[in-house]
Amino acid sequence: MPASTESTASSDENGYDVIGDVHGCAAPLTDLLNRLGCHVNQSRGAYEHPTRQAIFVGDLVDRGPAQLEVLRIVKGMVDAGSAQIVMGNHEFNAVAYDTPSPDGGFLRAHTEKNTSQHQAFLDQVDGDTRTEYLDWFTTLPLWLDLGGLRVVHACWHEPSIRVVVEVLGLNRFTSRDQFARATTKGDPLYEAVEVLLKGPEIDLVGHGQQRYFDRDGNGRSRARVAWWDDDATTLRALAVMGSNFKTIDGKPYPPLPGTEVEADDQSYSYRGDVPVFYGHYWREGRPQRGVDFTDRTACVDFSAVKSGALVAYRWSGEREIDEDHYVGVG
């Protein structure tokens, strides 16, 4: 289980506590907030820390058992100024699933797969309450650049950020109408949002490899890109392949070859000198250098909803990621 020392967890230094994907897990969230030294301000009705601010990396909803309670806690903190948040792909998908398409249907099709992924949210948050939170999701920034640190749900990518700013004028949507472009394949806004909220991908089939089945049993021909590894130049190093991925005949997916890939597939690598914090990638166990964190990047998603841990990184101004600043509860 990722964890820090008690001295780190109880620190009163100024800074930010970056919290990973919650996915409707309210009990671990309150445990983590307590461990971080937060308490409920009775006058504001929200958790707060005396000197620090929380930042959520998105994906508050879907899958977990207490999504409404999570939403109440996090929105209450954001409204009170004790937290900030960036949009996750699950918030984006929730808005698209609920928004009618100009061509009929919805911006996110109500297929069996999409509905199944979203069913827990539909069951637990309904009526006017659901509309209230969906409207809130629409306003969430796609990234935060706070000077000493940067936060994004899946991938920090300057070209994609520039596209969003050019199209939307700032780092967030201002109306549901804009989601139509963001869900239209081939539109520059669609491509940019895909990278920021879901991460870049590399075509395995196009590189002579077979399709695979992920942990949820979905067949895929593309793999996520290890954009946090600025030295990755080969297919083996760039493609993120889980140990539980299977071939079409149910066997463990074999190691990828160490062949060099095109420059375009290497172009997502983060080479900035400002630390970036992100979620999305379903990590497990204790944080490992080179996998979960590097000198300048740190994942805070450790699979809270799938028997993992809800994790925060306690940032206090450091320029390089420190493994001891992870705080986790299981």
N, C-alpha and C positions, 0 to 999 in steps of 0.2 A: 504494500500500500504506500503510495507517495505520502511523505510526511516531513515535517520540519521539526526542529527542536522547539521546545516550549518557549525559549527566549525569543526566537524569531516570531513565533505565532502571537506573542503578547506585546510585540514592539509597539511603541507609541510614536515612532518617527513619522514625519509627514511622508506621504506617498500614496500609492494606489495598490489595492488588492484586486488582481485580475482573476475573475472567477469563471471556470469552465462551463461547458454545456450542462444545463440543469435537467432538461427534458422531464419536467413534471415531478421531480423528486424533492418534495418540500421538506421532509424530515432531515435528509442530509444537508439541505441548504441552511436550515435554521441551526443545525449543529455546527456547520462551517462558519456561519456568521458569528455565533457565540465564541467559537475558538479564535476567530480573528479579533475578538475584543469588541464586537458590536453589541449594542443594546437597543431596546425599543424606546425611542423618545415618545413619551406618552402624549405630549402636546401635539406632536406631528403624526403619531401613529405609525412610525416607520423605524426600521433598524438604522442605526448610524454608529460611526466610530468618532471618538473625540477629535482626532487629528487627521484621519485618512479617509479616502473615498474608494468605494468599490467600483469596479468596471466589469460588466457582464459581456461575454463574447457572443451572446445570442444563443439560439436554440433552447429557449425556455420551455417550449411545448413539444407535444407528440411523445408517445410511448409510455410516459410515466403515470403514476396513479393519482397525483395531486396537482394537476396543472392549474386549476383555478387558484389554489392557495399560492403556488409559485408566482403566478401573475400578480396577485395582490401584493405579495411581499416586494417583488422587484419593481413594479410600477410605483408602489408607494415610496420606495427608496429614491427612484429617479425623480418623482414629483417633489420630494422633500429636499433634493439636492445632495443626498448622501451616496448616490450612485450614478453612474453613466452606463450606457449600453450601446452596443452595435447590433445591427440586424444579422440574424442567422438565416441560413437557407430555409429553415423550417418556418420562420416568421414570414419570409418572402413567399414560400409555397402556400401558406395559409391564406394570405391575401389573394394570391392568384387563383386559388381553388374557389374562393368566394366571389370573385369578380367576373361578371358576364363578359364574354368576348364579343367584339363588334360583329363577328361573323357567326354568332350563335354559340351555344355552349358556354364554357368558362375558360379563362386564361390558362388555368391548369386543369386539364381534362379530368372528368370524374370517372377515370378507369378503375378497375378493380384494384390494381396495384396502388394507385395514388390514394384512393379512398382508404385502403387498408393501412397505409402509412400514417394517415391523418385521423383515423377513426377515434382514437382515444381523446383527441382534442374535441372532435365533434360531439362525443358522448358527454364529456365533462364540462364543456363551456358552451352554453347555448343562448338563444334568444338575444335580447338587447345587450346582455353582458358580452356575448361573443362579438357583436358588432362594435362595442366599445373598445375591446382589445384589438380587434382587427384594424380599426381606425388608428389606434396607437401604433401598431406595428408599422403602418404606412409611413409614420413620421421618423422612424429610427434611422440614425446615420448608418451608412455602409462601412464607415471606418472612422477612427479617431486618430489624429496626430496631435499629441499633447506636448510636443517639444522634445522631452527626454525619453518618451516612449510612444509607440504606435500600437494600435489595436485594430484587428480585423477578424472576421469570422474564419476565413479559410486561407487567404493568400494576399500578401501585400505586394501589389504589382503596379508600379507607377504609370505605365501606359494605360492600364484599365482605369485607374483613378482619374487620369486626365480625360478619358472619354466620358466618364460619368459627369465630371464637372462641366465639360463642354455641352453636354446634352441637358442636364438638369440644372446647371448653374451653381450647384453646391453639392455636398456629400450625402444627400438624401432625396427621396421622392417628396413631392409636395402635393400630389393627388393620385388617386387610383388610376386615372386615365394614363398616367405615364407607365404603368405596369404593362400596358399592351405592347409597347416597344420592347420592354425588358423581357418579355416572354415570346418574342418573335425571332425564331432562328434566322441568323444572317444579319440581323440588325446590330450595329456596333454596340448599342446599349445592352442588348442581350448578351453578347460575347463578354463585355466587361463585367457585368453582374455575375455571370457564370464563374468567372475567374475569382472574383473577390469573395463570393459567398459559397462556392462549391469547390474551388481550386482548379488549376489547370490539369489537363489530362493528356496522356500520350497514347497513340493508337498502336496497340500491340499487334493486331492483325496486319496492319500496314507495315509492321517491322518483322513480318514472317512468323509471328507467334500465334498460338491458338487462343480462343476465348476462354474465360474462366467463370466460375460461379462464386459469388461473394458469400459472406457469412449469413446473409438473409436468403440465399438461394437464387439471387438474381443473376442471369447470364450477362456478361459484359465483355466488350471487345477493347475497351480503353481502361487504362490504369491512371490513378492519380500520380502527379509529379511531385517529387521531393524538392520543392522550390527553396526550402530552407538550407539545402546543401549546395553551397556556391561552388564546390569542386566537382559536382556530379556531371559527367559528360557521356556516360554509357547507359544503355538501356537498363542494365542491372541496377545501376546506382540511382537512376532517375525514377524508375517505375516503383511505386509503393505497392507491394504485394503482401497481403496478410498471410500468416502461416496457416490459416484455416481455409484459404481459397482452394477450390477444387477444379479439376479438369472436367470435360463434358462427361467422362465415364466415371466420375466420382473419386478419382485418385488425387493425392496432393499435387498442387501445381508445381511443376519443376522449376528450378532456378533459371532465371533469364540469362541470356548470353551477355558477355561483357563487350559488346560491339558499340562503337561510337555512334551517336545519333546526330541528327542535323542541328545546326545552330539555332533554328527556331524553337526546337524542343528544349534547348538549354537557356532560352532567353528569359525564363521566369525566375531564375535564381536570384535570391535576395543578396545584394552586395552593399547595402546601406550600412551606416555606422550607428544608427539609432535602433535600440532593441524593439523587436516586434513580438507581440503576444497574440496567439490565435487559438481556436478550438478545432472542432469539426472532425478530427482524425481518429477517434476511438482508440487512444493509446491504452496500454495496460501495464500494471506493475509499477516499479519505481522508475522515476525519470532517468533515461539513459542519454548520455552525451552522444551527439551525432544522430540520434533517432528522435528523441523528444525535445532536446534543446541543443543549441549551439552557443557560441559566444554572443550572438545577436538575435537569436530567435528562440521562443519557448512556447510549446504547446501546453494548454491547460485542460484539454479534454481527455479524461482518463476513464471514460465509459461508466459514468455514474449510474445510468439506468440499466446497465447489463452487468451487475455484480462487480463493478469496478469501484471507483472512488470519485467523489466530487472534490475538485482540487482548485486551489487558488495559488497564484504566485504573488508574493509580497514584495512589491517593487518600492525601493526607497532611494532612487536616484542613481543606482549603479549603471555603468555603461556596458558591463558584461554580465550575462546571465549567471546566477549563482544557484547551484542545485539546492543548497540549504534553504533557499527562500521559497521553495514549494511547501504548501501547507495542504494536507489532505485528510479527509475522513472517509471511512468505508462503510 
